[in-house]
Amino acid sequence: EHAMETLMFTFHKYAGDKNHLGKEDLRALMEKEFPGFLENQRDPMALEKILRDLDQCRDGTVGFQGFFSLVAGLTIACNDYFVLHMKQKGR
């Protein structure tokens, strides 16, 4: 329940119109909540590509479902890295 509440609060904290994240909303969210992700991107267009991939209505915004897909994808990637790292350490 706490994790769900945190996701909802975070989305609405940055959503400019309270239902969608615009490009600048998404940029602010990523810079504040996922700073390591953006810092490690080699592609300067990474944020634009993320927005395009998550923009289901093709209106330049991301709804809660798209935001949740982003968080889920990042979490899966981090977990995969964590599991690989633990295997390399012999745990």
HELIX and SHEET records of a PDB file:
HELIX    1   1 HIS A    2  TYR A   14  1                                  13    
HELIX    2   2 LYS A   23  GLU A   33  1                                  11    
HELIX    3   3 PRO A   35  GLU A   39  1                                   5    
HELIX    4   4 ALA A   46  LEU A   54  1                                   9    
HELIX    5   5 PHE A   64  GLN A   88  1                                  25    
END                                                                             
